[in-house]
Amino acid sequence: MARWQSRFLLCVAWCCYQTWAYPGPGLNPGLNRTRRAVHCNTDLEYLHGDLCCRNCPAGTYLKTPCSSSGGHSECEECGPGTYTELGHGLKKCLSCSLCRPDQEVVHQCISTHNTECQCKPGGFCAPDQACEICKRCARCGEDEIVVRNCTPTSNTECKKKPPDPEQASDPRALYIFFGLGFPLCLIFVVLLVVCALRRKQKTSDSGSSSADQTTGCNGTEASLGPSPRCWSLIEEPQFNIVPVNGQVSLKSCFEFFEELDVHYHNRFFRHLGLSDNVIKSKESLVYVDRVHDLLYLWMEKRGREASLQDLLKALMDLNQRRTAEIIVERAVGAGHFVYE
């Protein structure tokens, strides 16, 4: 009897062990699956409890999960201003990003991808660095050249300008200088010297021939009255003209002194008795206004004694005979002065 009872207890223990280790078809198989790790294919599925459900496509969100492993979920489209990318098991769509003030939109946000932004022209952000604000593009220096222009994702690249080997060592440059440039410079210098000698000779000839020309003026032309061409050749710089309306005629002739050579400007007014300080005070004016203002100052200084003869004598003293001759011709031609 005792032997039969021990066998019975062994059978009961064996049955209990089998039931616990291998549940039958009527028991919940999920208990054993939960006890083991559940691995879903992340590219195609998401884990919902102990089930692997098929992902919702990009541009949608999960509304209702699947009810069996490998089953399809119920998904709905994302609304305006939201998106989802790739397959997923998200229960709501993500909000679209906004570009910063220093950025511009490359691609607008749609249901399947977020907004894409980049730095505006003149700025950049390196993709491998945290960039909360666009950095200003660099500018190459005067002694540098641009290797690569600035882009929204990279700064300007510069490098030093290489020396010009053609200018430094090209024998053709030396040939051009000594073969063409140097002779031209030499010719230019010779022309300057020749012009200076001719001008000096002309001045000497005009002085030496004044007596002969004066004799010509004492001939037939003298019987018709003095000629302005002859006045400039008289040794004493006196001109036989008188004003029609006194000081008014003198002022009216100031415009004719614009013929004065600018190189004789300071010497002329210095000869009239104006100081260097007075002359320099008018240097800011244009040449015509400068001449007029200084003549008015001279006239105020001389008072009633001011006359056109004084101005013509100053020109003659500076050997400006042709300028004096032109002024006399214009003064008579305009009716401000007449022959005496």
C-alpha positions, 0 to 999 in steps of 0.5 A: 500500500505504501509503495502504491502511494509513493508512485501516485505522488511521483505521477502527480509531481511529474504532471505538475511540472509538465503543465508549468513548463509547457502550457497547453493550447488552452492556456495563454501563450502570451505569458510565455512570450512576455517571459521571453524578450520580444524582438520586432523588425524596427524598419517595418514594425513597432512594439505594442505590448507583446505584439509587433504591429506594422509601422504607419507610413510617413505623413501619418500618425497612429490612431489605433494599434493592431490587434494581432502580431504582424497586423496593420495599424489604423493610421491617419494623415498629418494636419497642416503644420505637422509632419512625420518622416519614415515608418513609425508608431507615433500617436501624433505628428510633429510640429513643423520648424520655423526658420530663424530671422538670419535664415531663409527657407530652402524647402517648405514643410510638408506632411512627409518632411520638416522645413529645411532652412539655410543661412542667408547670403553673407552668412554661413553655418558649418554642419558639424558645429552647433550653430544658433546664429549664422556667422558672417562670411569672411572677406579676403585681404588686398594681398589675398585671392579667393580660393572658394566663395562663401556658401551657407555651410562653409566660410570663404577660403583665401590664400596669399597672392603668388608673386608674378613671375613674368614681371619679376624675371621675364626677360621680355619685360626688360627688353620692352623697357630698354628697347621701347620705353627708355628711347621714348623717355629720352625723346621726351626729355630732348623735346622738353629741352628743345622747347625750353631753349626755343622759348628762351631764344624767342624772348631774347629775339623779341627784346633785341628786335623791339627797336626795329619794330618800333621804327615800323610803327613810326611809319605809315601806321603812326599816321593812322594813330597808335596801334595796340601791336606797337604799344607792347613794343615801346620801351616805356610801357605807356599806352595812349588810351583813356577810360570812357567812364572813369573807375567804372571802365576800369572795373569793366576790364577786370574780366580781361585779366583772366588771360593772365598766365596762372604761373605769373599770378602771385608775382603779378599781384605781389607787384601790385603791392598785395601781401602774400597773406592776402593772395593766399586768402583767395586760393580756395576760389576758382581762378577767375573769381580769385583774379577778380577779388584780388583786383578789387582789393588792389583797387580799394587799396589804390583808391582814385589813383588806380588805373589800367595803366598801372596794371599794364605796366605790371604786366610789362615788368613781368615780360607779359607783353602779349597779355597786355596787348590782348587786354588793351585790344579788348578794352578798346573793342568793348568801348570801355577805353578809347585812343587818346 
